[in-house]
Amino acid sequence: MNFERAKHLLEENDGAGNTFKATAKPVLIGTAVVGATTMIFSIIVALTDGLKPELIGNLSLLHPPFLLGLITGGSMIYWFCGASIQAVTTGAYRAVKYIKANIKLEGATKASVEDSKAVVEICTKYAQKGMLNIFICVFFATLAFAFVEPYFFIGYLVSIALFGLYQAVFMANAGGAWDNAKKIVEVELKQKGTELHAATVVGDTVGDPFKDTSSVALNPIIKFTTLFGLLAVELAVSLTAQRGASFSHALALLFFIISAVFVYRSFYGMRIEEAA
């Protein structure tokens, strides 16, 4: 059996698979946005008392809370992408550091099962830590913004869906392009081990978390935010009617502080430090 030929064909097929994934993932995100649109519209109908004209005017760029909600939703999408990539980067760094310190890469001796398990454990630990920070932040941010102002929250949800859709399309396609650039250098140009190949490897390390982490994870972020937001805004409106706006704003501040703590943890708690 010609292993070199088989490897060459597998590399070509991997490039085709990257293209398929880059095409299919935006479709997956699109289904989330379709569902989000339906739920957002149901919130609009409820808050405007059946689409009354005098209340529809609040869904305008001239209504400051709505405009601020649009800006806030977009910022949440970019924070999420950065935080998820940070978690992957830190986990990969810790795994590589462990391998260099404990596993002999030179020679024919294979890594032990215990060493392999340790590497998997490191990657799992940082993945879970990163996702826990992100989930708690998204949960409390959704509560906080729902209690701030209903039309602010509608703008927030609209922005989450729109920014999330186009950011996911960009990251899936950009990640696939970076990965396939490496495949072209290896398979078609046959320049593995050159400076050109080293440059494409660097690009691939960015492309992998783009296409395999952040882009696909935007799907549950959009779905959870809109679904949970539908319940949160109903709770916020009812509590405001019963206890007053000051009570709702106090809860919004509390929830926002909790969310901000985990935003801090998602970056500064996941930093790569040599002393750690």
C-alpha positions as CSV (number, residue, x, y, z in Angstrom):
1,M,0.0,0.0,0.0
2,N,1.3,3.5,-1.0
3,F,0.9,5.4,2.3
4,E,2.2,8.7,0.8
5,R,-0.4,8.5,-2.0
6,A,-3.1,7.7,0.5
7,K,-2.0,10.6,2.7
8,H,-2.0,13.0,-0.3
9,L,-5.6,12.0,-1.2
10,L,-6.7,12.4,2.4
11,E,-5.3,15.9,2.6
12,E,-7.1,16.8,-0.6
13,N,-10.4,15.4,0.8
14,D,-9.8,17.3,4.1
15,G,-9.6,20.5,2.0
16,A,-12.9,19.7,0.4
17,G,-14.4,19.0,3.8
18,N,-13.3,22.4,5.0
19,T,-15.2,23.9,2.1
20,F,-18.3,21.9,2.9
21,K,-18.2,23.0,6.6
22,A,-17.7,26.6,5.7
23,T,-20.8,26.4,3.5
24,A,-23.0,24.5,5.9
25,K,-22.2,26.3,9.1
26,P,-23.8,29.6,8.1
27,V,-26.9,27.6,7.1
28,L,-27.0,26.3,10.7
29,I,-26.7,29.8,12.1
30,G,-29.4,31.0,9.7
31,T,-31.9,28.5,11.2
32,A,-31.2,30.1,14.6
33,V,-31.8,33.5,13.2
34,V,-35.1,32.5,11.7
35,G,-36.3,31.1,15.1
36,A,-34.9,34.3,16.8
37,T,-36.8,36.5,14.4
38,T,-40.1,34.7,15.3
39,M,-39.6,35.1,19.0
40,I,-38.5,38.7,18.7
41,F,-41.6,39.6,16.7
42,S,-43.7,37.9,19.4
43,I,-42.1,40.2,22.0
44,I,-42.7,43.2,19.8
45,V,-46.4,42.3,19.5
46,A,-46.7,41.8,23.3
47,L,-44.9,45.1,24.2
48,T,-46.8,47.2,21.7
49,D,-50.2,45.9,22.7
50,G,-50.9,44.4,19.3
51,L,-48.7,46.7,17.2
52,K,-50.4,50.0,18.2
53,P,-49.0,52.9,16.1
54,E,-48.2,55.1,19.1
55,L,-46.0,52.3,20.6
56,I,-44.4,51.2,17.3
57,G,-42.6,54.5,17.2
58,N,-40.4,53.3,20.0
59,L,-38.8,50.8,17.6
60,S,-36.9,53.5,15.9
61,L,-33.3,54.7,15.7
62,L,-34.7,58.0,17.1
63,H,-35.6,56.2,20.3
64,P,-32.4,56.2,22.3
65,P,-33.0,53.0,24.3
66,F,-33.6,51.0,21.1
67,L,-30.5,52.4,19.4
68,L,-28.4,51.7,22.5
69,G,-29.7,48.2,22.6
70,L,-28.6,47.7,19.0
71,I,-25.1,48.8,19.9
72,T,-25.0,46.6,23.0
73,G,-26.1,43.5,21.2
74,G,-23.3,43.8,18.6
75,S,-20.7,44.3,21.4
76,M,-21.9,41.1,23.1
77,I,-21.3,39.2,19.9
78,Y,-17.7,40.4,19.5
79,W,-17.0,39.8,23.2
80,F,-18.2,36.3,22.9
81,C,-16.0,35.6,19.9
82,G,-13.0,37.0,21.7
83,A,-13.7,35.1,25.0
84,S,-14.3,31.7,23.2
85,I,-11.0,32.1,21.2
86,Q,-9.2,33.1,24.4
87,A,-10.4,29.9,26.1
88,V,-9.2,27.7,23.2
89,T,-5.8,29.6,23.0
90,T,-5.1,29.2,26.7
91,G,-6.0,25.5,26.7
92,A,-3.8,24.8,23.7
93,Y,-0.9,26.7,25.2
94,R,-1.2,24.7,28.5
95,A,-1.4,21.5,26.6
96,V,1.7,22.3,24.5
97,K,3.6,23.4,27.6
98,Y,2.8,20.1,29.3
99,I,3.8,18.1,26.2
100,K,7.2,19.8,26.0
101,A,7.9,19.3,29.7
102,N,6.7,15.7,30.0
103,I,6.6,13.9,26.7
104,K,9.7,13.0,24.6
105,L,8.9,14.1,21.0
106,E,12.2,12.8,19.6
107,G,12.7,9.1,19.0
108,A,10.3,6.2,18.4
109,T,9.0,6.0,21.9
110,K,5.2,6.6,22.0
111,A,3.6,8.8,24.6
112,S,2.1,6.9,27.5
113,V,-1.7,6.6,28.0
114,E,-1.3,8.6,31.2
115,D,0.4,11.5,29.4
116,S,-2.3,11.4,26.7
117,K,-5.0,11.5,29.3
118,A,-3.3,14.5,31.0
119,V,-3.3,16.4,27.7
120,V,-7.0,15.7,27.1
121,E,-7.7,16.7,30.7
122,I,-5.9,20.0,30.3
123,C,-7.9,20.8,27.1
124,T,-11.2,19.8,28.7
125,K,-10.5,21.9,31.8
126,Y,-9.9,25.1,29.9
127,A,-12.8,24.5,27.5
128,Q,-15.2,24.0,30.4
129,K,-13.8,26.9,32.3
130,G,-14.2,29.2,29.3
131,M,-17.7,28.1,28.5
132,L,-18.8,28.4,32.1
133,N,-17.7,32.0,32.2
134,I,-19.4,32.7,28.9
135,F,-22.7,31.0,29.8
136,I,-23.0,32.8,33.2
137,C,-22.2,36.1,31.6
138,V,-24.8,35.6,28.8
139,F,-27.4,34.4,31.3
140,F,-27.1,37.4,33.6
141,A,-26.6,39.9,30.8
142,T,-29.9,38.8,29.3
143,L,-31.6,39.3,32.6
144,A,-30.0,42.7,33.2
145,F,-30.9,44.1,29.8
146,A,-34.4,42.8,30.0
147,F,-34.9,44.7,33.2
148,V,-33.3,47.9,32.0
149,E,-36.0,48.9,29.4
150,P,-38.2,46.7,27.1
151,Y,-37.4,48.5,23.9
152,F,-33.7,48.6,24.7
153,F,-34.0,44.8,25.1
154,I,-35.7,44.4,21.7
155,G,-32.9,46.3,20.1
156,Y,-30.4,44.1,21.9
157,L,-32.1,40.9,20.6
158,V,-32.3,42.2,17.0
159,S,-28.6,43.1,17.1
160,I,-27.6,39.7,18.6
161,A,-29.4,38.0,15.7
162,L,-28.0,40.2,12.9
163,F,-24.5,40.6,14.2
164,G,-24.3,36.9,15.2
165,L,-25.4,35.8,11.7
166,Y,-22.9,37.8,9.7
167,Q,-20.1,37.3,12.2
168,A,-20.7,33.5,12.1
169,V,-20.6,33.6,8.2
170,F,-17.4,35.6,8.3
171,M,-15.7,33.4,10.8
172,A,-16.7,30.1,9.2
173,N,-15.5,31.2,5.7
174,A,-12.3,32.9,6.9
175,G,-11.4,29.9,9.1
176,G,-12.0,27.5,6.2
177,A,-9.9,29.7,3.9
178,W,-7.0,29.8,6.3
179,D,-7.1,26.0,6.7
180,N,-7.3,25.4,3.0
181,A,-4.4,27.8,2.4
182,K,-2.2,25.4,4.4
183,K,-3.6,22.4,2.4
184,I,-2.7,24.1,-0.9
185,V,0.8,24.7,0.2
186,E,1.2,21.1,1.4
187,V,-0.7,19.3,-1.3
188,E,-0.5,21.3,-4.5
189,L,2.7,23.4,-4.1
190,K,4.4,20.6,-2.0
191,Q,6.3,23.2,0.0
192,K,5.9,21.7,3.4
193,G,8.7,22.8,5.8
194,T,9.3,26.1,4.0
195,E,8.7,29.6,5.3
196,L,5.6,29.8,3.2
197,H,4.3,26.7,5.0
198,A,5.2,28.1,8.4
199,A,3.1,31.2,7.6
200,T,0.1,29.2,6.6
201,V,0.4,27.1,9.8
202,V,0.2,30.4,11.8
203,G,-2.9,31.3,9.8
204,D,-4.4,27.8,10.4
205,T,-4.0,28.3,14.2
206,V,-6.3,31.3,13.9
207,G,-8.6,29.7,11.4
208,D,-9.3,26.6,13.5
209,P,-10.9,28.4,16.5
210,F,-12.7,30.7,14.0
211,K,-14.4,27.9,12.1
212,D,-14.6,25.2,14.8
213,T,-15.3,27.2,18.0
214,S,-16.7,30.7,17.7
215,S,-18.7,30.5,14.5
216,V,-20.7,27.3,15.4
217,A,-21.0,28.4,19.1
218,L,-22.9,31.5,18.0
219,N,-25.8,29.2,17.1
220,P,-26.7,28.3,20.8
221,I,-25.9,31.9,21.9
222,I,-28.5,33.3,19.5
223,K,-31.1,30.7,20.3
224,F,-30.6,30.9,24.1
225,T,-30.6,34.7,24.3
226,T,-33.9,35.0,22.3
227,L,-35.7,32.1,24.0
228,F,-34.6,33.0,27.5
229,G,-35.1,36.7,26.7
230,L,-38.8,36.1,25.8
231,L,-39.3,34.9,29.4
232,A,-37.1,37.5,31.0
233,V,-38.8,40.5,29.4
234,E,-42.2,39.2,30.4
235,L,-40.9,38.9,34.0
236,A,-39.4,42.3,33.9
237,V,-42.5,44.0,32.6
238,S,-44.7,42.3,35.2
239,L,-42.3,43.2,38.1
240,T,-42.1,46.8,36.9
241,A,-45.9,47.1,36.9
242,Q,-46.1,45.6,40.4
243,R,-43.0,47.1,42.2
244,G,-42.1,50.1,40.1
245,A,-39.2,51.0,37.7
246,S,-36.7,51.6,40.5
247,F,-37.0,48.0,41.7
248,S,-36.4,46.7,38.1
249,H,-33.5,49.0,37.6
250,A,-31.9,47.9,40.9
251,L,-32.2,44.2,39.7
252,A,-30.8,45.2,36.3
253,L,-27.8,46.7,38.0
254,L,-27.2,43.6,40.2
255,F,-27.5,41.3,37.2
256,F,-25.2,43.5,35.2
257,I,-22.5,43.5,37.9
258,I,-22.6,39.7,38.1
259,S,-22.3,39.6,34.3
260,A,-19.4,42.0,34.3
261,V,-17.5,39.9,36.8
262,F,-17.6,36.9,34.4
263,V,-16.7,39.1,31.5
264,Y,-13.5,40.0,33.4
265,R,-13.0,36.3,34.2
266,S,-13.4,35.3,30.6
267,F,-10.3,37.4,29.6
268,Y,-8.2,38.1,32.6
269,G,-9.0,34.8,34.3
270,M,-7.9,33.0,31.2
271,R,-4.7,34.9,30.5
272,I,-1.5,33.0,29.7
273,E,1.0,33.7,32.4
274,E,4.4,32.1,32.7
275,A,4.2,32.1,36.5
276,A,0.9,30.2,36.5
